[in-house]
Amino acid sequence: MTAAHDVLSHPAHPFELKFHHAGISVPDLESSISWYNTMLGFEVEARNIHQHPPDPPAKMAFLRRGDLRIELFEIAGAAPLPEDRRLPDKDLRTHGNKHVAYAVKDVRAAVDELKRRGVDIVFVEDIGPVTVAFIRDNAGNLIELFQQPDLWA
């Protein structure tokens, strides 16, 4: 038996988890809100200012599209996204969160539309039976599009 099989055969955990959101630090909150709305169809659900002295306040916005949520943060003086975090293969060499991934019915059709809108397309690739694409948001953060049409069946 494999380790993956062992994990899957254990009884249910005592509490359930459902995905809520991913947090993304951006240099310009308003510009990123506009990008996520125009390019991916997210709407502002809530805004807030997070105060945690002695750090400067962080402007925050929760964006939502259906059941999907992302939280954008802007904080004065934040370090810019390192160049290697903008490239999927190099990004794997740095520990931490890698990217946000969204399932789509047809990756190539989604990429064609996003290209038309001016989105930075990193690559589209067939990995075995699955087609994936990586794009960058307006701040350079990686986003994966994962073809999984059975989610709409």
C-alpha positions, -999 to 999 in steps of 0.1 A, spaced: 0 0 0 11 35 -7 12 64 18 -15 81 -2 -38 51 2 -31 49 39 -41 86 44 -73 81 23 -83 50 43 -83 67 77 -117 76 93 -131 111 89 -114 139 108 -134 151 138 -141 185 121 -149 195 85 -130 220 64 -142 240 35 -121 264 15 -127 300 23 -102 323 6 -66 329 -4 -48 361 6 -26 380 -19 -4 410 -11 -5 436 -38 12 470 -43 -20 489 -53 -53 476 -39 -76 497 -62 -57 486 -93 -58 450 -83 -96 451 -75 -101 465 -110 -79 438 -125 -97 409 -107 -131 423 -116 -123 430 -153 -102 399 -160 -118 373 -138 -152 386 -128 -147 390 -90 -168 416 -71 -159 434 -39 -176 417 -10 -161 437 19 -134 462 26 -115 468 58 -84 484 74 -63 460 95 -44 478 123 -16 458 140 9 482 155 37 488 152 32 477 115 15 502 92 -22 497 86 -31 473 58 -59 481 34 -79 449 27 -106 438 3 -125 406 1 -135 397 -35 -160 371 -44 -171 353 -75 -197 326 -66 -182 304 -40 -147 317 -47 -131 343 -25 -98 361 -25 -85 386 0 -62 414 -13 -39 433 10 -20 466 4 5 477 30 29 506 27 65 497 25 59 460 16 87 443 -2 80 438 -40 73 404 -54 107 387 -61 114 380 -97 116 342 -91 81 342 -76 67 353 -110 79 321 -127 61 288 -120 92 266 -122 115 289 -103 88 296 -77 89 260 -66 124 266 -53 111 290 -26 91 276 4 57 290 10 24 295 -9 29 291 -47 -2 303 -65 -40 303 -65 -56 278 -89 -91 279 -105 -108 251 -123 -122 260 -157 -142 239 -183 -117 247 -211 -83 261 -204 -75 271 -240 -108 289 -244 -103 308 -211 -67 317 -221 -79 330 -255 -104 353 -238 -78 364 -212 -53 371 -240 -80 392 -257 -83 412 -225 -46 417 -222 -37 393 -194 -1 382 -191 -1 345 -201 30 326 -187 22 293 -205 -4 268 -215 6 231 -212 -8 196 -215 4 176 -185 -7 141 -192 -45 142 -197 -49 176 -180 -44 210 -196 -32 238 -173 -22 275 -178 -4 300 -157 -12 336 -159 0 366 -139 -23 392 -122 -15 429 -125 11 427 -97 29 396 -111 13 370 -88 8 336 -104 -26 321 -110 -32 286 -124 -61 277 -146 -68 239 -143 -90 222 -168 -116 201 -150 -149 201 -170 -164 173 -148 -170 199 -121 -198 213 -143 -213 178 -152 
